[in-house]
């Protein structure tokens, strides 16, 4: 029970990486408050997390919502030892077709929301010398960047720099970026499949993918490692292991009409 009694707020916990992180934290003895826009889905997370878990609504794009979620979490938990931030969205298409609103929407969730949550939580985390774990992506290491996903890659580069900025100004708190590889989740849910399939096939052909996708629990395990570590872990990069047979790569990739996903949405 490496997180016994640790009080943790998990954002984006209605599904995918956020839900998996909340469950892994609870499994290690942490007390969790889970937050997301889709409050109906949070009930499943609370039930799975077990005794002591509870949910609060939070739209990470809205400053008042973030402040309310943090305050409710602190009241319910009796303090705050850690924040885990998992929401992430993307556009899929040529960079020249991305308009101002799409850029803003992606940055509002992937970057701005992190600071809105931390603005409200930092005093509490400082008081407990707590931790903040933020889900990033290995796509920022792709060179050149994966085509047709410019908003996501650019926002994640900005996110990791933002995490460094927070760490530089708040040294009593340990900040960790978890750069994760392709993971089964609801990240691409609602995206036009006919539009995305050729993009994913191009990524596969150009060697951006590992041939399979990870289970979200693999990310949750690393969240626990970051929270339980004696010292601050600045960055964790986790990627899928390659399948044994190269010829199975496409079939094993998990990119089908149902799960064309990489990370979870808010």
C-alpha positions in Angstrom: 0.0 0.0 0.0 2.5 2.6 -1.2 0.0 5.4 -1.1 -1.7 4.6 2.1 -3.9 7.5 3.2 -2.6 9.8 0.4 -5.3 12.3 -0.6 -5.4 12.5 -4.4 -7.5 14.5 -6.9 -7.7 12.9 -10.4 -8.9 15.0 -13.3 -10.3 13.4 -16.4 -11.3 10.3 -14.4 -14.5 9.3 -16.3 -12.6 7.0 -18.6 -9.3 6.0 -20.0 -6.0 7.1 -18.4 -7.7 9.2 -15.8 -10.0 6.4 -14.6 -7.1 3.9 -14.7 -4.9 6.2 -12.7 -7.6 6.7 -10.0 -8.1 3.0 -9.7 -4.4 2.3 -9.4 -4.1 5.0 -6.7 -7.0 3.6 -4.8 -5.5 0.1 -5.1 -2.4 1.3 -3.4 -4.3 2.8 -0.5 -4.8 6.3 -1.7 -8.0 8.3 -1.0 -9.3 9.6 -4.3 -11.6 12.3 -5.5 -12.3 11.9 -9.2 -13.4 14.8 -11.5 -14.6 15.2 -15.1 -17.2 16.8 -17.2 -19.1 13.6 -17.7 -20.4 13.1 -14.1 -22.6 10.2 -15.0 -19.5 8.2 -16.0 -17.7 9.1 -12.8 -20.1 6.9 -10.8 -18.5 3.9 -12.4 -15.0 5.1 -11.3 -16.2 5.8 -7.8 -17.7 2.3 -7.5 -14.6 0.6 -8.8 -12.3 2.7 -6.6 -14.1 1.6 -3.5 -14.7 3.0 0.0 -13.9 6.6 0.5 -13.8 7.6 -3.2 -16.1 10.4 -4.3 -16.7 12.5 -7.4 -16.9 16.2 -8.3 -17.8 17.8 -11.6 -15.1 19.7 -13.4 -14.7 21.3 -16.7 -10.9 22.0 -17.0 -11.6 24.7 -19.5 -13.4 26.8 -17.0 -11.6 28.6 -14.2 -14.5 28.7 -11.7 -15.2 25.0 -12.3 -11.5 24.1 -11.6 -11.5 26.2 -8.4 -14.8 24.7 -7.2 -13.5 21.1 -7.9 -10.3 21.7 -6.0 -12.1 23.2 -3.0 -14.7 20.4 -2.9 -11.9 17.8 -3.1 -10.0 19.5 -0.3 -13.0 19.6 1.9 -14.0 16.0 1.2 -10.4 14.6 1.6 -9.4 16.9 4.5 -6.5 18.3 2.5 -4.6 17.5 -0.7 -1.4 15.5 -1.3 -1.5 15.1 -5.0 -3.2 16.1 -8.3 -3.2 13.9 -11.4 -4.2 15.6 -14.6 -5.2 13.3 -17.5 -7.5 15.2 -19.9 -6.3 15.5 -23.5 -7.9 16.1 -26.9 -6.6 16.5 -30.5 -7.7 17.4 -34.0 -6.9 15.2 -37.0 -6.2 16.7 -40.4 -3.9 19.0 -42.4 -2.4 21.8 -40.5 -3.6 24.4 -43.0 -7.2 23.4 -42.2 -6.9 24.1 -38.5 -8.8 27.2 -37.5 -8.4 29.5 -34.5 -11.2 27.8 -32.5 -9.7 24.4 -32.9 -6.3 25.6 -31.7 -7.9 27.3 -28.8 -10.0 24.2 -27.8 -7.0 21.9 -27.8 -4.8 24.3 -25.8 -7.7 25.0 -23.4 -7.9 21.3 -22.4 -4.3 20.2 -22.9 -2.4 23.2 -21.5 -4.5 26.0 -20.0 -6.6 23.6 -17.9 -3.4 22.3 -16.1 -2.6 25.8 -14.9 -6.3 26.5 -13.9 -6.3 23.4 -11.7 -2.8 24.2 -10.2 -3.8 27.8 -9.6 -6.4 26.5 -7.2 -4.4 23.6 -5.8 -0.9 24.9 -5.4 -1.3 26.3 -1.9 -2.7 23.0 -0.7 0.1 21.0 -2.4 2.7 23.3 -1.0 1.4 22.8 2.5 1.8 19.1 2.2 4.9 19.1 0.0 2.7 17.2 -2.4 3.0 16.0 -6.0 1.4 16.9 -9.4 1.5 14.3 -12.1 0.4 15.4 -15.6 -0.1 13.1 -18.6 1.9 14.1 -21.6 2.8 12.2 -24.8 5.8 10.7 -26.5 4.6 12.3 -29.7 6.6 15.3 -28.8 9.7 13.2 -29.4 8.6 12.4 -33.0 10.8 14.1 -35.6 9.3 15.3 -37.8 6.0 15.4 -35.9 3.3 12.9 -36.7 1.4 14.4 -39.7 -2.1 15.6 -39.4 -2.0 16.0 -35.6 -0.3 19.4 -35.2 -2.6 20.8 -32.4 -1.9 17.8 -30.2 1.9 17.7 -30.7 2.4 21.4 -30.3 0.1 21.5 -27.2 2.1 18.7 -25.5 5.4 20.5 -26.2 3.9 23.6 -24.5 2.6 21.4 -21.7 5.9 20.0 -20.8 7.5 23.5 -20.7 4.6 24.6 -18.6 5.3 21.8 -16.1 8.9 22.9 -15.9 7.8 26.5 -15.3 5.6 25.3 -12.4 8.4 23.3 -10.9 10.8 26.2 -11.2 8.5 28.5 -9.2 7.2 26.0 -6.7 10.0 23.8 -5.5 8.2 22.5 -2.4 6.0 20.5 -4.8 7.2 17.6 -7.1 6.0 17.9 -10.7 6.1 14.9 -13.0 5.3 14.6 -16.7 4.3 11.2 -17.9 4.9 11.0 -21.7 2.9 8.0 -22.7 2.7 6.1 -26.0 -0.3 4.8 -27.8 -2.9 3.6 -25.3 -6.4 2.1 -25.6 -8.9 4.7 -24.5 -11.6 7.0 -25.7 -9.2 9.6 -27.1 -10.5 9.4 -30.7 -14.1 8.7 -29.7 -16.5 10.7 -31.9 -13.9 11.4 -34.6 -14.8 10.5 -38.2 -13.4 7.1 -38.7 -13.1 7.5 -42.5 -11.0 10.5 -41.9 -8.7 9.0 -39.3 -8.0 5.5 -40.7 -5.8 6.8 -43.5 -3.9 9.0 -41.0 -3.2 6.1 -38.7 -2.2 3.9 -41.7 0.3 6.6 -42.6 1.7 6.8 -39.1 2.1 3.0 -39.2 3.9 3.1 -42.6 6.3 5.8 -41.4 7.2 4.0 -38.3 5.6 6.2 -35.7 3.7 3.4 -34.1 4.9 0.4 -32.0 2.6 -2.2 -33.5 0.3 -2.4 -30.5 -1.4 -0.3 -27.9 -1.0 -0.3 -24.1 -3.7 -0.9 -21.6 -4.5 2.3 -19.5 -3.5 0.5 -16.4 0.1 0.6 -17.6 -0.1 4.4 -17.3 -1.8 4.2 -13.9 1.1 2.1 -12.6 3.5 4.8 -13.6 1.3 7.5 -11.9 1.6 5.5 -8.7 5.3 5.2 -9.1 5.7 8.9 -9.5 3.5 9.6 -6.4 5.2 7.0 -4.3 8.8 7.9 -5.2 11.0 9.2 -2.4 12.4 12.0 -4.7 10.8 13.9 -7.5 10.6 12.1 -10.8 10.7 14.9 -13.4 9.6 12.8 -16.5 8.6 9.3 -17.3 8.4 8.1 -20.9 6.5 4.8 -21.4 5.9 3.1 -24.8 4.3 -0.2 -25.9 6.6 -3.2 -26.2 6.9 -4.3 -29.8 4.9 -7.4 -30.6 6.9 -10.6 -31.1 6.1 -10.9 -34.8 6.7 -7.9 -37.0 4.1 -9.1 -39.5 1.5 -8.9 -36.8 2.1 -5.2 -36.2 -0.9 -3.9 -38.2 -3.3 -6.4 -36.8 -2.1 -6.0 -33.3 -2.1 -2.2 -33.3 -5.6 -1.9 -32.0 -6.5 0.9 -34.4 -9.8 -0.3 -35.7 -13.2 1.4 -36.3 -14.0 1.2 -32.6 -10.8 2.2 -30.9 -8.9 4.8 -32.9 -7.5 6.2 -29.8 -4.3 7.3 -28.1 -5.2 9.0 -24.8 -8.4 9.7 -23.0 -10.5 12.8 -23.5 -11.7 15.1 -20.7 
